[in-house]
Amino acid sequence: MPPHKQSATLTLDGPCAREADDGPNPFTDYRLTVTFRHESGSPQYAVPGYFAADGDAANSSGDAGRKWRAHLSPDKAGRWSYRVSFVQGKHAALNPSIAGKPLARYDGKTGTFEIAATDKTGRDFRGEGRLQYVGKHHLRFADRMLQ
């Protein structure tokens, strides 16, 4: 089966925040984790999310907004589901042992999406598979045996 190179970005309209906010700080006091799971049950990935300001800050220079994101590079075609965990608490993003207070409007949100097999061939980097850390200086493609 060929690798599956589509990427998926989940963008939530979450709590409004500014980069300079101190109470709560959008980078340290909110913990967004999205658990993505393939329909077969495996694989499953817990992906940390982040504050994305207005969702286009690279172009708008925006420093405030309601956009929160998590990215997945699925390694399997088919239906994927997601479940959002979104909590607030002093330094909740820095320390996973801090339980935080679930943000009821966002925490527990679920959904599904489809990923198709790649149509990339030849020397197209997107057709090579998922990169994995293997304890060495460089990442390696999971779908390729390197010696």
N, CA, C and O atoms as a MOPAC input file, in Angstrom:
PM7 MOZYME 1SCF
protein

 N      0.85100 1    -1.17400 1     0.00000 1
 C      0.00000 1     0.00000 1     0.00000 1
 C      0.90100 1     1.24300 1     0.00000 1
 O      1.85100 1     1.30400 1     0.78200 1
 N      0.62900 1     2.22300 1    -0.85000 1
 C      1.47200 1     3.40900 1    -0.92100 1
 C      1.31900 1     4.28100 1     0.32100 1
 O      0.30900 1     4.19800 1     1.01900 1
 N      2.33800 1     5.13000 1     0.60300 1
 C      2.23600 1     6.03800 1     1.74100 1
 C      1.06400 1     7.00300 1     1.56000 1
 O      0.54000 1     7.15100 1     0.45600 1
 N      0.66600 1     7.64100 1     2.62400 1
 C     -0.47100 1     8.54900 1     2.61100 1
 C     -0.00300 1     9.91900 1     3.08000 1
 O      0.23500 1    10.12600 1     4.27000 1
 N      0.12600 1    10.83800 1     2.15700 1
 C      0.82700 1    12.07700 1     2.43200 1
 C     -0.02700 1    13.30000 1     2.62700 1
 O      0.50800 1    14.40300 1     2.74500 1
 N     -1.31100 1    13.15300 1     2.66600 1
 C     -2.10400 1    14.33500 1     2.95000 1
 C     -1.83900 1    14.75700 1     4.38500 1
 O     -1.57900 1    13.92100 1     5.25000 1
 N     -1.90500 1    16.02800 1     4.62600 1
 C     -1.81300 1    16.48200 1     6.00400 1
 C     -3.18200 1    17.00800 1     6.40800 1
 O     -3.99200 1    17.40000 1     5.56800 1
 N     -3.41500 1    17.00800 1     7.69400 1
 C     -4.69200 1    17.49000 1     8.21600 1
 C     -4.41100 1    18.54300 1     9.27600 1
 O     -3.59600 1    18.34000 1    10.17600 1
 N     -5.09700 1    19.66400 1     9.15500 1
 C     -4.99700 1    20.72800 1    10.15100 1
 C     -6.37400 1    20.94900 1    10.74100 1
 O     -7.33200 1    21.23600 1    10.02400 1
 N     -6.46400 1    20.81400 1    12.04600 1
 C     -7.70300 1    21.08800 1    12.74800 1
 C     -7.58900 1    22.48800 1    13.33500 1
 O     -6.68300 1    22.75900 1    14.12200 1
 N     -8.49900 1    23.37500 1    12.95900 1
 C     -8.53400 1    24.73600 1    13.50000 1
 C     -9.82700 1    24.91200 1    14.26900 1
 O    -10.91600 1    24.72900 1    13.72500 1
 N     -9.70100 1    25.26600 1    15.53600 1
 C    -10.85800 1    25.50600 1    16.39200 1
 C    -11.01800 1    26.99700 1    16.63000 1
 O    -10.03300 1    27.72700 1    16.73300 1
 N    -12.25400 1    27.44300 1    16.71700 1
 C    -12.53400 1    28.77900 1    17.22700 1
 C    -12.62800 1    28.61500 1    18.73000 1
 O    -13.65500 1    28.18400 1    19.25500 1
 N    -11.54700 1    28.96200 1    19.42000 1
 C    -11.46300 1    28.78100 1    20.86100 1
 C    -11.55700 1    30.09100 1    21.59800 1
 O    -12.08100 1    31.07300 1    21.07100 1
 N    -11.04800 1    30.11100 1    22.82600 1
 C    -11.10600 1    31.34200 1    23.60800 1
 C    -10.28100 1    32.45000 1    22.96200 1
 O     -9.19600 1    32.20600 1    22.43400 1
 N    -10.80600 1    33.65900 1    23.01000 1
 C    -10.11100 1    34.81900 1    22.46300 1
 C     -8.90000 1    35.12400 1    23.33600 1
 O     -8.98400 1    35.09900 1    24.56400 1
 N     -7.77500 1    35.41200 1    22.68900 1
 C     -6.54500 1    35.69800 1    23.42800 1
 C     -5.66700 1    36.64600 1    22.61800 1
 O     -5.85800 1    36.84000 1    21.41800 1
 N     -4.69700 1    37.23000 1    23.32100 1
 C     -3.67700 1    38.07800 1    22.70500 1
 C     -2.32000 1    37.48700 1    23.07700 1
 O     -2.16600 1    36.91700 1    24.15600 1
 N     -1.34500 1    37.62000 1    22.19300 1
 C     -0.00500 1    37.10400 1    22.48400 1
 C      0.54900 1    37.65100 1    23.79100 1
 O      1.24900 1    36.93800 1    24.50900 1
 N      0.24400 1    38.91600 1    24.11300 1
 C      0.79600 1    39.56100 1    25.30000 1
 C     -0.02300 1    39.30900 1    26.56400 1
 O      0.33900 1    39.81000 1    27.62900 1
 N     -1.10700 1    38.55400 1    26.48100 1
 C     -1.93200 1    38.28300 1    27.66700 1
 C     -1.09900 1    37.59800 1    28.74200 1
 O     -0.23600 1    36.76500 1    28.46500 1
 N     -1.39300 1    37.98200 1    29.97600 1
 C     -0.66500 1    37.40500 1    31.09600 1
 C     -1.55700 1    36.55100 1    31.98400 1
 O     -1.06100 1    35.69200 1    32.71300 1
 N     -2.83200 1    36.76700 1    31.93500 1
 C     -3.71300 1    35.99300 1    32.78100 1
 C     -5.04700 1    35.74000 1    32.10100 1
 O     -5.94600 1    36.57400 1    32.20500 1
 N     -5.20500 1    34.64900 1    31.42600 1
 C     -4.22800 1    33.57800 1    31.19900 1
 C     -3.33100 1    33.85300 1    29.98300 1
 O     -3.72300 1    34.53800 1    29.03900 1
 N     -2.14000 1    33.30600 1    30.04100 1
 C     -1.18900 1    33.38500 1    28.93600 1
 C     -1.56300 1    32.30400 1    27.91700 1
 O     -1.66200 1    31.13400 1    28.28800 1
 N     -1.77600 1    32.66600 1    26.62700 1
 C     -2.22400 1    31.65800 1    25.65100 1
 C     -1.17800 1    30.58000 1    25.33700 1
 O     -1.51200 1    29.54200 1    24.76500 1
 N      0.07000 1    30.82100 1    25.70600 1
 C      1.12300 1    29.84700 1    25.39600 1
 C      1.44700 1    28.93000 1    26.57100 1
 O      1.93600 1    27.81800 1    26.37200 1
 N      1.18200 1    29.37900 1    27.77600 1
 C      1.53000 1    28.56500 1    28.93600 1
 C      0.33100 1    28.07900 1    29.75100 1
 O      0.41800 1    27.05900 1    30.43400 1
 N     -0.78600 1    28.80500 1    29.68100 1
 C     -1.90800 1    28.51200 1    30.57100 1
 C     -3.08500 1    27.79500 1    29.92000 1
 O     -4.12200 1    27.60200 1    30.55500 1
 N     -2.93400 1    27.40200 1    28.66600 1
 C     -3.93100 1    26.58000 1    27.97600 1
 C     -3.21200 1    25.34300 1    27.43300 1
 O     -2.11400 1    25.45200 1    26.88700 1
 N     -3.82200 1    24.18000 1    27.57900 1
 C     -3.26600 1    22.96200 1    26.98500 1
 C     -4.31100 1    22.36500 1    26.04900 1
 O     -5.36600 1    21.89400 1    26.47400 1
 N     -3.98100 1    22.40200 1    24.76600 1
 C     -4.82400 1    21.80300 1    23.72900 1
 C     -4.12700 1    20.54400 1    23.23700 1
 O     -2.99000 1    20.60000 1    22.76700 1
 N     -4.80100 1    19.42300 1    23.34500 1
 C     -4.29400 1    18.15800 1    22.82800 1
 C     -5.40300 1    17.53100 1    21.99800 1
 O     -6.53300 1    17.39200 1    22.46500 1
 N     -5.08000 1    17.15500 1    20.77500 1
 C     -6.06000 1    16.50600 1    19.91000 1
 C     -5.58900 1    15.06900 1    19.68100 1
 O     -4.47000 1    14.83600 1    19.22400 1
 N     -6.45100 1    14.12100 1    20.00200 1
 C     -6.13300 1    12.71500 1    19.78300 1
 C     -6.78300 1    12.29400 1    18.47000 1
 O     -8.00500 1    12.30200 1    18.32700 1
 N     -5.92900 1    11.92600 1    17.51600 1
 C     -6.37300 1    11.45600 1    16.20500 1
 C     -6.26000 1     9.93800 1    16.19800 1
 O     -5.27700 1     9.37600 1    16.68100 1
 N     -7.28300 1     9.27600 1    15.64000 1
 C     -7.27900 1     7.80700 1    15.61400 1
 C     -7.81700 1     7.30900 1    14.28000 1
 O     -8.86100 1     7.76000 1    13.80800 1
 N     -7.08300 1     6.36800 1    13.67700 1
 C     -7.52800 1     5.74300 1    12.43300 1
 C     -8.70300 1     4.82500 1    12.74200 1
 O     -8.80600 1     4.28100 1    13.84100 1
 N     -9.59600 1     4.65700 1    11.75400 1
 C    -10.79900 1     3.84500 1    11.94600 1
 C    -10.50400 1     2.41000 1    12.36900 1
 O    -11.34900 1     1.76800 1    12.99300 1
 N     -9.33000 1     1.90200 1    12.04300 1
 C     -8.96500 1     0.53500 1    12.41700 1
 C     -8.56600 1     0.43400 1    13.88800 1
 O     -8.42600 1    -0.66500 1    14.42400 1
 N     -8.38500 1     1.58600 1    14.53700 1
 C     -7.94800 1     1.59500 1    15.93200 1
 C     -6.46700 1     1.87900 1    16.07900 1
 O     -6.00100 1     2.25300 1    17.15500 1
 N     -5.73800 1     1.70100 1    15.00600 1
 C     -4.29800 1     1.94800 1    15.02500 1
 C     -3.87400 1     2.49800 1    13.66500 1
 O     -4.26200 1     1.95300 1    12.63200 1
 N     -3.09900 1     3.55100 1    13.65500 1
 C     -2.46000 1     4.21000 1    14.77800 1
 C     -3.37500 1     5.22000 1    15.45000 1
 O     -4.46400 1     5.54700 1    14.97600 1
 N     -2.86800 1     5.69600 1    16.58400 1
 C     -3.51600 1     6.77400 1    17.33500 1
 C     -2.41100 1     7.72900 1    17.76200 1
 O     -1.36400 1     7.29800 1    18.24400 1
 N     -2.64400 1     9.02100 1    17.58500 1
 C     -1.64500 1    10.03300 1    17.91600 1
 C     -2.26700 1    11.11600 1    18.78600 1
 O     -3.34600 1    11.62200 1    18.47500 1
 N     -1.59000 1    11.47400 1    19.87500 1
 C     -1.98000 1    12.61900 1    20.70300 1
 C     -1.10100 1    13.78300 1    20.26300 1
 O      0.11100 1    13.76600 1    20.47700 1
 N     -1.70900 1    14.78700 1    19.65300 1
 C     -0.98100 1    15.89300 1    19.04200 1
 C     -1.21100 1    17.17600 1    19.84100 1
 O     -2.35600 1    17.58200 1    20.04100 1
 N     -0.13300 1    17.81600 1    20.29700 1
 C     -0.31500 1    19.08800 1    20.99900 1
 C     -0.75100 1    20.18200 1    20.03500 1
 O     -0.27000 1    20.25600 1    18.90400 1
 N     -1.65300 1    21.01700 1    20.48600 1
 C     -2.11600 1    22.13800 1    19.68300 1
 C     -1.48800 1    23.43200 1    20.16500 1
 O     -0.71300 1    23.43900 1    21.12200 1
 N     -1.82600 1    24.53000 1    19.49800 1
 C     -1.22000 1    25.81500 1    19.83500 1
 C     -2.15300 1    26.96500 1    19.47800 1
 O     -3.08900 1    26.81000 1    18.69400 1
 N     -1.87400 1    28.12200 1    20.07400 1
 C     -2.59500 1    29.34900 1    19.80500 1
 C     -2.12500 1    29.90400 1    18.47100 1
 O     -0.92600 1    30.10900 1    18.27800 1
 N     -3.05400 1    30.15100 1    17.54000 1
 C     -2.71200 1    30.61100 1    16.19300 1
 C     -3.24400 1    32.02200 1    15.91100 1
 O     -3.40300 1    32.40300 1    14.75200 1
 N     -3.51600 1    32.79000 1    16.95700 1
 C     -3.98100 1    34.18600 1    16.83800 1
 C     -5.19800 1    34.27900 1    15.91900 1
 O     -6.24200 1    33.69200 1    16.20600 1
 N     -5.06200 1    35.02900 1    14.79500 1
 C     -6.20000 1    35.19600 1    13.87600 1
 C     -6.23600 1    34.11900 1    12.80000 1
 O     -7.09400 1    34.15700 1    11.91800 1
 N     -5.31200 1    33.15500 1    12.86000 1
 C     -5.26400 1    32.06900 1    11.89000 1
 C     -4.44700 1    32.39100 1    10.65700 1
 O     -4.22600 1    31.51600 1     9.81900 1
 N     -3.98900 1    33.63900 1    10.52400 1
 C     -3.19300 1    34.05400 1     9.37000 1
 C     -2.11400 1    35.04800 1     9.78800 1
 O     -1.77300 1    35.95500 1     9.02900 1
 N     -1.58200 1    34.87900 1    10.98800 1
 C     -0.64700 1    35.85100 1    11.55400 1
 C      0.61900 1    36.03200 1    10.71200 1
 O      1.21500 1    37.10900 1    10.73100 1
 N      1.03400 1    35.01400 1     9.98200 1
 C      2.23100 1    35.14900 1     9.14200 1
 C      2.03800 1    36.22400 1     8.08300 1
 O      2.99500 1    36.88500 1     7.67900 1
 N      0.80800 1    36.39400 1     7.64000 1
 C      0.52000 1    37.40000 1     6.61400 1
 C     -0.09800 1    38.67400 1     7.19100 1
 O      0.11100 1    39.76100 1     6.65400 1
 N     -0.84900 1    38.54600 1     8.26900 1
 C     -1.56700 1    39.70000 1     8.80900 1
 C     -0.82500 1    40.38500 1     9.95500 1
 O     -1.17700 1    41.50000 1    10.34100 1
 N      0.20200 1    39.72400 1    10.50100 1
 C      0.91100 1    40.18800 1    11.70300 1
 C     -0.02700 1    40.26000 1    12.90700 1
 O      0.24700 1    40.96300 1    13.87900 1
 N     -1.12200 1    39.53100 1    12.82800 1
 C     -2.08600 1    39.51400 1    13.92200 1
 C     -1.47400 1    38.94800 1    15.19100 1
 O     -0.71400 1    37.98000 1    15.15000 1
 N     -1.81300 1    39.55900 1    16.31700 1
 C     -1.31800 1    39.07400 1    17.60300 1
 C     -2.45700 1    38.69300 1    18.54500 1
 O     -2.25000 1    38.44200 1    19.73200 1
 N     -3.65900 1    38.65800 1    17.98500 1
 C     -4.82800 1    38.30100 1    18.79700 1
 C     -5.81100 1    37.52900 1    17.93100 1
 O     -5.79400 1    37.62600 1    16.70400 1
 N     -6.65900 1    36.76900 1    18.58500 1
 C     -7.68100 1    36.03600 1    17.85200 1
 C     -8.23100 1    34.87900 1    18.63900 1
 O     -7.98800 1    34.74300 1    19.83900 1
 N     -8.98700 1    34.03600 1    17.93700 1
 C     -9.66400 1    32.89200 1    18.54700 1
 C     -9.25800 1    31.56200 1    17.90500 1
 O     -9.88900 1    30.54000 1    18.17100 1
 N     -8.22800 1    31.55600 1    17.07300 1
 C     -7.85300 1    30.33700 1    16.35000 1
 C     -6.83500 1    29.51800 1    17.14200 1
 O     -5.83000 1    30.04100 1    17.62300 1
 N     -7.11700 1    28.23700 1    17.26200 1
 C     -6.25000 1    27.26700 1    17.93900 1
 C     -6.09900 1    26.09100 1    16.98100 1
 O     -7.08000 1    25.66000 1    16.37500 1
 N     -4.88600 1    25.56600 1    16.83600 1
 C     -4.62500 1    24.55500 1    15.79400 1
 C     -3.85200 1    23.34900 1    16.29300 1
 O     -3.12000 1    23.40400 1    17.28200 1
 N     -4.04700 1    22.25400 1    15.56300 1
 C     -3.24300 1    21.03400 1    15.71600 1
 C     -3.08100 1    20.44300 1    14.32400 1
 O     -4.01100 1    20.47400 1    13.51900 1
 N     -1.88800 1    19.90200 1    14.04000 1
 C     -1.57200 1    19.34700 1    12.72200 1
 C     -1.29200 1    17.84800 1    12.83700 1
 O     -0.66900 1    17.38500 1    13.79200 1
 N     -1.76500 1    17.11100 1    11.84400 1
 C     -1.51300 1    15.66600 1    11.76400 1
 C     -0.99100 1    15.34000 1    10.38200 1
 O     -1.49800 1    15.85000 1     9.38300 1
 N      0.02600 1    14.48800 1    10.32200 1
 C      0.48900 1    13.91200 1     9.05300 1
 C      0.11400 1    12.43500 1     9.08400 1
 O      0.90500 1    11.60600 1     9.53400 1
 N     -1.08300 1    12.09900 1     8.61100 1
 C     -1.54800 1    10.71800 1     8.70900 1
 C     -0.69900 1     9.76600 1     7.87100 1
 O     -0.23200 1    10.11300 1     6.78600 1
 N     -0.51500 1     8.58100 1     8.39100 1
 C      0.29000 1     7.59000 1     7.68300 1
 C     -0.55400 1     6.42300 1     7.19300 1
 O     -0.03600 1     5.34700 1     6.89200 1
 N     -1.85000 1     6.64800 1     7.12000 1
 C     -2.76100 1     5.60200 1     6.67800 1
 C     -3.98400 1     6.25000 1     6.03500 1
 O     -4.53800 1     7.21200 1     6.56600 1
 N     -4.39700 1     5.71800 1     4.89400 1
 C     -5.61600 1     6.21300 1     4.24600 1
 C     -6.83400 1     5.70200 1     5.00600 1
 O     -6.76500 1     4.70300 1     5.72200 1
 N     -7.94200 1     6.40300 1     4.83700 1
 C     -9.18900 1     5.96700 1     5.45600 1
 C     -9.79200 1     7.05000 1     6.32600 1
 O     -9.39500 1     8.21400 1     6.27700 1
 N    -10.75900 1     6.63500 1     7.12000 1
 C    -11.45900 1     7.57600 1     8.00400 1
 C    -10.67300 1     7.71800 1     9.31300 1
 O    -10.26300 1     6.73200 1     9.92500 1
 N    -10.48300 1     8.94600 1     9.71000 1
 C     -9.83600 1     9.28400 1    10.97100 1
 C    -10.84600 1    10.02200 1    11.84100 1
 O    -11.70000 1    10.74900 1    11.33400 1
 N    -10.74500 1     9.83300 1    13.13000 1
 C    -11.56800 1    10.58900 1    14.06700 1
 C    -10.64400 1    11.41500 1    14.95700 1
 O     -9.44800 1    11.14200 1    15.06200 1
 N    -11.21800 1    12.41800 1    15.58600 1
 C    -10.44300 1    13.21100 1    16.52800 1
 C    -11.28300 1    13.51900 1    17.75800 1
 O    -12.51200 1    13.55900 1    17.70500 1
 N    -10.58700 1    13.73600 1    18.86000 1
 C    -11.21200 1    14.14500 1    20.11200 1
 C    -10.32100 1    15.22400 1    20.72700 1
 O     -9.10700 1    15.05300 1    20.84400 1
 N    -10.94100 1    16.33000 1    21.11400 1
 C    -10.22300 1    17.48700 1    21.63900 1
 C    -10.19900 1    17.45100 1    23.16600 1
 O    -11.21800 1    17.21400 1    23.81600 1
 N     -9.02200 1    17.68900 1    23.71500 1
 C     -8.86800 1    17.95600 1    25.14500 1
 C     -8.33900 1    19.38300 1    25.24400 1
 O     -7.27100 1    19.69200 1    24.71500 1
 N     -9.08700 1    20.25000 1    25.92000 1
 C     -8.70700 1    21.66300 1    26.00000 1
 C     -8.93900 1    22.11100 1    27.44100 1
 O    -10.07600 1    22.19700 1    27.90300 1
 N     -7.83500 1    22.39600 1    28.14300 1
 C     -7.92600 1    22.79100 1    29.54600 1
 C     -7.17600 1    24.09600 1    29.77900 1
 O     -6.27900 1    24.46400 1    29.02100 1
 N     -7.56500 1    24.78500 1    30.84400 1
 C     -6.91700 1    26.02700 1    31.24600 1
 C     -6.46700 1    25.89800 1    32.68900 1
 O     -7.19300 1    25.37900 1    33.53700 1
 N     -5.26600 1    26.37400 1    32.95600 1
 C     -4.73500 1    26.38400 1    34.32000 1
 C     -3.34500 1    26.98300 1    34.29400 1
 O     -2.65400 1    26.89500 1    33.27900 1
 N     -2.92800 1    27.58100 1    35.37600 1
 C     -1.60800 1    28.20300 1    35.43600 1
 C     -0.53600 1    27.17000 1    35.07500 1
 O     -0.36000 1    26.17400 1    35.77600 1
 N      0.16400 1    27.41800 1    33.98900 1
 C      1.24800 1    26.57600 1    33.45500 1
 C      0.78500 1    25.18600 1    33.01300 1
 O      1.58900 1    24.25400 1    32.98100 1
 N     -0.49200 1    25.03400 1    32.67400 1
 C     -1.02600 1    23.73400 1    32.23200 1
 C     -0.32200 1    23.22300 1    30.98300 1
 O     -0.15100 1    22.01400 1    30.82800 1
 N      0.09100 1    24.12200 1    30.08700 1
 C      0.77200 1    23.69300 1    28.86100 1
 C      2.20100 1    23.25600 1    29.12800 1
 O      2.78100 1    22.51400 1    28.33600 1
 N      2.76800 1    23.70600 1    30.22800 1
 C      4.16700 1    23.40200 1    30.53500 1
 C      4.33700 1    22.12800 1    31.34200 1
 O      5.40700 1    21.51900 1    31.33600 1
 N      3.28800 1    21.72800 1    32.03300 1
 C      3.38800 1    20.58700 1    32.93300 1
 C      2.14800 1    19.70700 1    32.78700 1
 O      1.07200 1    20.08300 1    33.25000 1
 N      2.28100 1    18.54400 1    32.15100 1
 C      1.11800 1    17.67500 1    31.93200 1
 C      0.48400 1    17.14700 1    33.22300 1
 O     -0.64500 1    16.65800 1    33.19500 1
 N      1.19300 1    17.23900 1    34.34900 1
 C      0.60700 1    16.76400 1    35.60900 1
 C     -0.38400 1    17.77400 1    36.19200 1
 O     -1.11400 1    17.45400 1    37.13100 1
 N     -0.41400 1    19.00000 1    35.63500 1
 C     -1.40500 1    19.98200 1    36.05800 1
 C     -2.71100 1    19.65100 1    35.33900 1
 O     -2.78900 1    19.71400 1    34.11200 1
 N     -3.72500 1    19.30100 1    36.11100 1
 C     -4.98800 1    18.85800 1    35.51100 1
 C     -5.65300 1    19.96500 1    34.70800 1
 O     -6.14600 1    19.71400 1    33.60800 1
 N     -5.67600 1    21.16100 1    35.22600 1
 C     -6.34700 1    22.25800 1    34.53700 1
 C     -7.85700 1    22.10700 1    34.58400 1
 O     -8.38300 1    21.05200 1    34.93900 1
 N     -8.54400 1    23.18300 1    34.22000 1
 C    -10.00300 1    23.18900 1    34.19000 1
 C    -10.45000 1    22.99600 1    32.74800 1
 O    -10.09600 1    23.80500 1    31.89000 1
 N    -11.22100 1    21.94300 1    32.45300 1
 C    -11.69800 1    21.73800 1    31.08100 1
 C    -12.51900 1    22.93200 1    30.59900 1
 O    -13.37900 1    23.43400 1    31.32200 1
 N    -12.25000 1    23.37700 1    29.38700 1
 C    -13.03000 1    24.44800 1    28.77200 1
 C    -14.22200 1    23.79000 1    28.10000 1
 O    -14.12800 1    23.31400 1    26.96900 1
 N    -15.33800 1    23.76700 1    28.80600 1
 C    -16.51200 1    22.97400 1    28.43300 1
 C    -16.94900 1    23.17200 1    26.98600 1
 O    -17.40000 1    22.22200 1    26.34600 1
 N    -16.82700 1    24.35800 1    26.47400 1
 C    -17.28600 1    24.62900 1    25.11700 1
 C    -16.44900 1    23.91200 1    24.04900 1
 O    -16.92800 1    23.67100 1    22.94100 1
 N    -15.20700 1    23.57400 1    24.38400 1
 C    -14.26800 1    23.00500 1    23.40800 1
 C    -13.81000 1    21.60100 1    23.79800 1
 O    -13.62900 1    20.74400 1    22.93200 1
 N    -13.62400 1    21.36500 1    25.09100 1
 C    -13.13000 1    20.08800 1    25.57800 1
 C    -14.13800 1    18.98900 1    25.25000 1
 O    -15.33200 1    19.13600 1    25.51000 1
 N    -13.65500 1    17.89800 1    24.68200 1
 C    -14.52300 1    16.77400 1    24.33700 1
 C    -15.10900 1    16.83700 1    22.93800 1
 O    -15.80900 1    15.91500 1    22.52000 1
 N    -14.83500 1    17.90800 1    22.21000 1
 C    -15.34900 1    18.04200 1    20.84000 1
 C    -14.77900 1    16.90000 1    19.98200 1
 O    -13.60700 1    16.54700 1    20.11700 1
 N    -15.60500 1    16.33000 1    19.10700 1
 C    -15.18100 1    15.20600 1    18.26700 1
 C    -15.57100 1    15.44500 1    16.81600 1
 O    -16.38400 1    16.31800 1    16.50900 1
 N    -14.98300 1    14.66200 1    15.93900 1
 C    -15.31900 1    14.73000 1    14.52400 1
 C    -14.56000 1    13.67400 1    13.74200 1
 O    -13.76000 1    12.92500 1    14.30200 1
 N    -14.81700 1    13.62000 1    12.44500 1
 C    -14.14000 1    12.66300 1    11.56700 1
 C    -13.76900 1    13.34900 1    10.25600 1
 O    -14.32000 1    14.39300 1     9.90800 1
 N    -12.83100 1    12.74600 1     9.54000 1
 C    -12.42800 1    13.21600 1     8.21600 1
 C    -11.81200 1    12.05100 1     7.45700 1
 O    -11.42400 1    11.04900 1     8.05800 1
 N    -11.72200 1    12.18000 1     6.14100 1
 C    -11.18500 1    11.12300 1     5.27200 1
 C     -9.80300 1    11.51000 1     4.75500 1
 O     -9.55000 1    12.67400 1     4.44400 1
 N     -8.91600 1    10.52600 1     4.66600 1
 C     -7.59400 1    10.70500 1     4.07200 1
 C     -7.46900 1     9.71900 1     2.91800 1
 O     -7.67800 1     8.51800 1     3.09300 1
 N     -7.12600 1    10.23300 1     1.73300 1
 C     -6.94300 1     9.38900 1     0.54700 1
 C     -5.46700 1     9.02000 1     0.39800 1
 O     -4.59100 1     9.68900 1     0.94700 1
 N     -5.20400 1     7.95500 1    -0.34700 1
 C     -3.82600 1     7.54900 1    -0.63200 1
 C     -3.16200 1     8.61800 1    -1.50400 1
 O     -3.82700 1     9.32300 1    -2.26200 1
 N     -1.85300 1     8.72000 1    -1.38000 1
 C     -1.10800 1     9.71100 1    -2.15300 1
 C     -1.12700 1     9.37900 1    -3.64500 1
 O     -1.18600 1     8.21400 1    -4.03800 1
 N     -1.07800 1    10.42100 1    -4.45600 1
 C     -0.94200 1    10.23300 1    -5.89600 1
 C      0.45000 1    10.68700 1    -6.34500 1
 O      0.69900 1    10.80800 1    -7.54500 1
 N      1.35700 1    10.94000 1    -5.40100 1
 C      2.71300 1    11.40400 1    -5.70600 1
 C      3.60500 1    10.22000 1    -6.05100 1
 O      3.52100 1     9.16400 1    -5.42400 1
 N      4.46300 1    10.40700 1    -7.05900 1
 C      5.37300 1     9.34200 1    -7.47800 1
 C      6.75200 1     9.93000 1    -7.73900 1
 O      6.95400 1    11.14200 1    -7.66900 1
 N      7.68400 1     9.05400 1    -8.03800 1
 C      9.02800 1     9.50300 1    -8.41000 1
 C      9.74900 1    10.18100 1    -7.27300 1
 O      9.72700 1     9.70200 1    -6.13900 1
 N     10.38700 1    11.29400 1    -7.57000 1
 C     11.21800 1    11.98000 1    -6.58200 1
 C     10.44200 1    13.00300 1    -5.75100 1
 O     11.04900 1    13.84300 1    -5.08700 1
 N      9.14700 1    12.94500 1    -5.77800 1
 C      8.33100 1    13.86900 1    -4.99200 1
 C      8.43800 1    13.48600 1    -3.51900 1
 O      8.04400 1    12.39100 1    -3.11800 1
 N      8.96900 1    14.39100 1    -2.73600 1
 C      9.20700 1    14.16400 1    -1.31800 1
 C      7.94000 1    13.74100 1    -0.58000 1
 O      8.01800 1    12.96600 1     0.37300 1
 N      6.77700 1    14.23400 1    -0.99900 1
 C      5.52900 1    13.92200 1    -0.31600 1
 C      5.11500 1    12.46800 1    -0.46200 1
 O      4.24000 1    12.00600 1     0.27100 1
 N      5.71500 1    11.74100 1    -1.38100 1
 C      5.36800 1    10.34600 1    -1.57800 1
 C      6.24900 1     9.38900 1    -0.79900 1
 O      6.14400 1     8.17600 1    -0.98200 1
 N      7.11400 1     9.89800 1     0.06300 1
 C      8.09300 1     9.05700 1     0.75100 1
 C      7.63000 1     8.49000 1     2.08700 1
 O      8.19500 1     7.49700 1     2.54600 1
 N      6.64500 1     9.06900 1     2.71600 1
 C      6.17900 1     8.53400 1     3.99100 1
 C      6.47400 1     9.44300 1     5.16400 1
 O      7.06400 1    10.51300 1     5.01400 1
 N      6.05100 1     8.99600 1     6.33600 1
 C      6.19400 1     9.74600 1     7.58000 1
 C      7.65800 1     9.75500 1     8.02600 1
 O      8.34700 1     8.73800 1     7.95400 1
 N      8.11800 1    10.91500 1     8.48700 1
 C      9.45900 1    11.02700 1     9.06600 1
 C      9.38200 1    10.63700 1    10.53500 1
 O      8.44700 1    11.00700 1    11.24500 1
 N     10.39500 1     9.87300 1    10.98100 1
 C     10.42000 1     9.45500 1    12.37500 1
 C     11.78700 1     9.71200 1    12.97700 1
 O     12.81000 1     9.64200 1    12.29500 1
 N     11.78500 1    10.01100 1    14.27100 1
 C     13.02400 1    10.14600 1    15.01500 1
 C     13.51900 1     8.74400 1    15.32900 1
 O     12.76200 1     7.92400 1    15.84900 1
 N     14.78100 1     8.45800 1    15.01800 1
 C     15.33700 1     7.12800 1    15.22900 1
 C     16.56600 1     7.15200 1    16.12600 1
 O     17.37900 1     6.22800 1    16.10700 1
 N     16.69700 1     8.23200 1    16.92200 1
 C     17.81200 1     8.31000 1    17.85800 1
 C     19.11900 1     8.75300 1    17.23500 1
 O     20.17000 1     8.64600 1    17.86700 1
 N     19.07700 1     9.24300 1    16.02000 1
 C     20.27500 1     9.70900 1    15.33800 1
 C     20.10600 1    11.16200 1    14.93300 1
 O     19.08700 1    11.78400 1    15.23400 1
 N     21.09800 1    11.69600 1    14.25300 1
 C     21.09700 1    13.10800 1    13.87300 1
 C     19.96900 1    13.46000 1    12.91400 1
 O     19.39300 1    14.54300 1    13.02100 1
 N     19.63800 1    12.56900 1    11.97700 1
 C     18.62800 1    12.85700 1    10.96100 1
 C     17.37700 1    12.00800 1    11.17500 1
 O     17.45200 1    10.88700 1    11.67700 1
 N     16.24200 1    12.55000 1    10.79200 1
 C     15.00900 1    11.77600 1    10.77400 1
 C     15.06000 1    10.80800 1     9.59700 1
 O     15.82400 1    11.01500 1     8.65400 1
 N     14.25900 1     9.76400 1     9.64900 1
 C     14.19900 1     8.79500 1     8.55100 1
 C     12.75400 1     8.54900 1     8.17100 1
 O     11.84300 1     8.70700 1     8.98400 1
 N     12.55900 1     8.15700 1     6.91400 1
 C     11.22300 1     7.82200 1     6.44800 1
 C     10.81400 1     6.47400 1     7.03800 1
 O     11.56600 1     5.50200 1     6.95700 1
 N      9.63100 1     6.41900 1     7.62600 1
 C      9.15400 1     5.19400 1     8.25600 1
 C      8.92200 1     4.09100 1     7.24300 1
 O      9.08900 1     2.91300 1     7.55700 1
 N      8.53700 1     4.46300 1     6.02800 1
 C      8.18800 1     3.47700 1     5.01000 1
 C      9.39100 1     2.96700 1     4.21600 1
 O      9.22900 1     2.16000 1     3.30000 1
 N     10.58300 1     3.42500 1     4.55600 1
 C     11.77300 1     3.06200 1     3.78100 1
 C     12.84300 1     2.51500 1     4.72000 1
 O     13.12200 1     3.09100 1     5.77200 1
 N     13.42900 1     1.40800 1     4.32300 1
 C     14.52300 1     0.84000 1     5.09700 1
 C     15.80700 1     1.50800 1     4.63700 1
 O     16.20000 1     1.37500 1     3.47800 1
 N     16.46300 1     2.22700 1     5.54200 1
 C     17.74200 1     2.86900 1     5.23700 1
 C     18.83600 1     2.11800 1     5.96200 1
 O     18.66600 1     1.69100 1     7.10400 1
 N     19.94100 1     1.96500 1     5.30000 1
 C     21.05300 1     1.22600 1     5.92900 1
 C     22.11400 1     2.17400 1     6.39800 1
 O     23.12600 1     1.74300 1     6.95100 1

